[in-house]
Amino acid sequence: MRTINLFIAGYGNVGKALIAMIQKQHKYLSESEGVEVNIVGVCNSSTMVFDTGGLTKEQIKGALVKTEKSRSHPQLFIEEIIRLSLQRSIFVDCTADLQISMLYKQILSDKIGIVTCNKIANTLDMQYYKDVRSAARRGCVPFLYETNAGAALPVISLIKQIIRSGDTIKKIEATLSGSLNYLFNTYNGTESFASIVEFERESGYLEPDPRTDLNGIDLLRKALILAREQGMEIEAEDVKISRFLPQECLHGSVEEFFKSLEKNEPYFKSLYRSTADRGEKLAYCILIENNSVEVALKSIAREHPFCPLRGTDNAIIVTTDFYPEGIRVMGAGAGGEQTASGILNDILTTI
C-alpha cells in the first residue's frame, strides 16, 4: 500500500468537494490502485486541524466551522507540515490566495510536492515562475496544476504532451471561462444582462465582486499560463486584453456596479443583437499565435467549433505541425466537483 499524505489549504467549494471525493473513493483507491490517500491537515482562513492518523470529512467540518478563531496563518500551516516530515507529503492549494502562492518556492525547497488550482503563482513574474520550477526539480517533488486552465479538462497535459513529442504549436484558440461562457450562452435580451450576472454570483459561478471575472482577469491569467507552457517568456502586461464593460461599470461599490449594468442594458442588448442577426454568438476568447497573446470578446460564426457550446462549457483548439486541423478538447469547465476531480487526478499522478 502506497500512502499519500495531503495537507489542504482552503475549505470552500473546491476544498469541500475534494475532501468528500477522497472519502468516497477511499475504498476503490485502496483496493484497486493500492493507494491510501491520507488527509493529515486542513486549514481555512481562521483555523487549522491536523491528525497524522487521517482526518474524515466529519472531523474536518467539526474543526473548521468552530465559531472561535484560532491561529491560522499560511506560514504556520507550512511549518507544521515541515515539522511532521511525512513521506510523500503533498500540499494542496484550493485557494486563490496570493500570500500562499508566494510560499510555493519555500514549500518545494523543503521537498514537499504541490498540487494547486490556484493560478497566481504561475502568473507572477517570469523569474518567480522559473524559481518555482527549479525548486521542484532540485527537491525531486511534483508541482502540478492541471486545473489552472480548464478545471478537469486535460488542457495543460495536452500542451505538455505536444511539446514533449517534438511537435510545434502554431496556434491556440480557447474559451476557458465557465462563468463568462454561461453569461454569453444564456443572455438573449429577454432577461437583463444584470439579472444573469446576479444569478451567476448567487450560484457561485462568479466572485463576490463580479468585475473580477467580467474584466477578463481570470482569462488573462489562463492565457498567460498557456503561453508560458509552450515556452513563451511573457509577462502579464504583454497580454493584449480588450474589455467589454462600459467604463462607468468599473467604478464604485458592487451595488453601484449592478445599477450601472441595468443602466447599460441597451448597450448589452445591441452587442447581442449585432451578432445574433448574423447567426453568430459572443464568446470571450484567448488567441495565441505568432508570439502574440490576446484576450477579447469575439463574434463567433455558426460553423466555428465554439458556437455549439452550452452553459459553462469550455473549449480549446490547439493547431500544430502534426495536427494542422487542430486538436479539440471540450467539456464542462466550471464547478467545485469538476475542479476537485482534476486536483485528485493530479494527486494520484504523484505516486
N, C-alpha and C positions, 0 to 999 in steps of 0.2 A: 504494500500500500504506500503510495506516494502522497505526502501531505503538502498542501499549500497553505501558508498562514497569512491571512488577509487582515489589513488594517484600513478601514474605510472611513474617509473624511466626507461628510455630507449625509444628511438624513432627510433629504427632500424626496421628490417624486422618484428620481433615479435611484438614490440610495436605498429607499424602502423597497422598490421593485427588485433591485439586485439581491438584497437580503432575503426576500421572500422566494426568489428564484433559486438561490443557492440551497435554501432549506427544502424546497420542493424537489430539487434534483439530487439531493444528498444520496439517497439510496441507489439511484441509477448510476451516478458517477462512481460510487464506491464499488458496486457490483460489476458494472460493465466496463468502466475505464480504469479501475484500480486507483482512483484518486479521492483523497479526503480533502475537501475544501473547508478549512477551519477558520471561522471568523473570530479573531483574537481581540480586536479592538475596533471601536466605532466612536466617532466624535461628531458633534454638531457645533454651532457657534457658542454654546454655553456649557456643554457637558461632555465628558468622555468616559467610556467604560471599557475595561479590559478583563479578559479571562483566558488564560493560556489553554484551558480545557475546551474552549469553544463556547461562543455565545449563540443562543437561539434568538429567533425573531421576537419572541415574547420578552426575553430578558433585555434585549436591546431597547425595545419600546418602553418597558418599565423604567429603565435607567435614564433614557433621554427625554422623556416627557415630564420629568420632575419639575415642579414649579421653582424650586430653589436653584439659584445659579451657583455652579462650582467653577473652579479654574479650568478653562478650556481655551487653549491657545495653540495654533498650529505647531509652534516650536516645541511646546511641552509634549504634544502628541507624538511628534517625531522623536524626541529624546527618549520617550518611553519605548518606542519601537526599537531604537538602537540598544537601549539597556537590556531588553528582553533577548535580543540577539538570537532569534529563532531561525532555523534553516528555512530556505525558500519563503522568505518574508516578502510580501508584495504590498506596497502602498497603493490604495485605490482611491483616486480623486474623483468624487462625484459632485464637485462644487464648480463654481465659476469664479473662484477667488484668486485675485492677483497675488496676495500675500503667500498663499500656499504654492502657487506657481513659481515664485521666487525661491522656494526651498528645494526644488527638484534637483538642482545640481548637488546640494548637500546630501540629499537622500540617496541618490545614485552613488555618490562617492563613498557612502557608508555601506555599499553593497546590498542595498535594498532596491528591488525592482519597482517599477511604476507602471500602472495601468490607469489611463485617465480619459475622461470625456471632456475635461477642461481644456479649451483651445488656447488659453492665454500664453502658456509657456512657448508654444510653437509659433506664436505671432509677435513675440517680443523681438528685440533687435537681433540681427544675424549672429552677433558674437555669442549671445546667450544661447541661441538655437544650436550653435556648434558646440558650446561648452557642455550643454546637457547631454548631447550625443557622445562626446568624448568621455564624460564621466561614466556613462553607461558601458562604453566599450572597455574602459580601464577596470571597472568593477565587475565586468563579465555578468551584468544583470540586464534584464529586459526593460525597455522603455517602449510601451505600446499604446497606441492612441487611434485605433481604427474608427472609433465613434466621433472623432473630431470633424469629420466631413459629412457623413451620411447616416448617422445612428448605426443601425445594424447592417446597412448596405456595405458590401466589400469594395469601398472606393479607394482607400489608402493602399490596401493589399494589392488591388489591381494595378495601381501605378508602380508599386514596388516590383511586381512580377514582370511588368513590361520592361522596366529599366534593367532588371537582373538578366533578362533573356537576351539583351543586346539590341532590342528594338528601340526605335526612336519615336518619341511622341511629337506629333505635328500640331495637334490642336486638342484642346479640352473645352467642351461646352457642358455647362451644368446648371441645374436649378435645384439648389440644395437647402432652401429654407422652407421647412414644412409649414411654418406659420404664414409666411408670405404666399406660398403656393395655395394654401387653403383660402386665404383672403381673395386672391385673384381668380381662383377656381369657383368661388361662391358668389362674388359680387356681380350683379347684373342690372343694377339700377332700381330694382323693386324694393329692396331694403337699403337703408342708408349705409354708406361706407363706414360711418362711425359705429353703427349698431353691430356690424360684423366684427369690427376691431374690439368692441366691448365684449362680445360673446367669446372671442378668442382669449381675451385677457382673463375672463372669468373661468374659462375652461383650462387655463394653464398653458395654452399654446404660446402666449406672449409674456414678456417680462411685465412686472407691475407698472413700469413706465413703458408703454408700447413703442415709444420712439426709438428705444434701443434696437428693436427689430426692424421697424419701418424705415429707419435711417440707413439700413443696409450694413450695419456694423458687423453683424453675425456673418453675413455673406462675404464681406471683405476679409474677415479672418479665415474663412474656409478657402477663399480664392488664394490668399497668401500661403496657406498650408499646402494646397495642391501645387502651386507654382514651385515652392521650395522642395517638395517631394520629387519633382522631376529635375531638380538640380539648379534652379534659378536662384541667384543670390539677390534677394529683393527685400525691401523694407515696406512697411505698411503705407508709407506716403507715396510709394511708387505705383500703387494700385489706383487706376482711374475709376472713380465711382460717381455715378450720376444718381442723384436723389430725386424722388418724385413728389415728396411732400411740399406743399406751399410753405414759403419761408415763415409765415406767421404761426404755423403749426409747431415750429421747432422751439418756441419760447414759452415760458410760463409754467404753471403747475399742470399736473395730469388732468385736472378738471378743466382747466383752460384749453388744454390740448383737444379734449373731446368737443368742446364748444367750437373750436376752430375747424375741426373735421366737419361738424354739422354745417357750419357756415360755408364751407368749401365743397359741399355736396355737388353743386353744378359742375365744378372742375372735375371731380372723380367720375361723374356720370358722362362727361364729354370724353374723358380718357377711355372709358369702357365702350362708348358708342362708336368712337372713331375706329376702333379695332373690330368690334362686332359687326359693323356694317360691311366690312371686307371679309367676313368669315374667319377672322383671326381672334387671338386671345392674348392677354397680357401675361408676362412672366418675368420675374426678376432673375436675371441670368448672369452667370460667370462665363467669360470668354478668355482663354489663354492661348495665344498664338503669336508667333514671331517675337518672342521675348517681351510681349506686352500682356498685361493683366487688366481686365476691365470688368466692372460690375455695373449693370444698368438694367432698367426696365425696358423690355423688348416687346414688340408686337410679333407674335409667333404665327406663321402661316399654318393653314389647316393640315398640310401634308408633313409638317415638322414633327419629329418623334415626341416632342414635349407637349404637343397640342392635346393628345388624349388623356393626359394626366388628370387625376381627380383628387379631391380632398387635400391631404397633406403629402401626397406622393412626391418623392424626389427622383431625379434622374441625372445621369451623366453619360456623355458620349466622348470616348477617347479615340481619336484618329491617329494611327501610327503607320510606319512603313509597312509592317506586316499585315495590318488591318486597315487598308485605305478607306473602307466603308464605315469604319468605326466600331468599337466595342461598346455596347449599351448595357447599363445597369440601371434598373428602375424598381421602385417599390416604396413602401411606407418609410418616411424619413423623419417622423417626429413621434414623441411619446416616451414615457418613462420605461415601459416594458421593452420597447424596441431598443432603446439606448442601453438598458440593463443587459439585454441579451448579447449585444455587441461587446460590452465590457466583460461579461462572463466568458465569451469565446476567447477574448484576448487573455484572460487569466489562465484559461486551460491550455493555451499555447505555451505558457511558461514552463510547463513540465518537460 
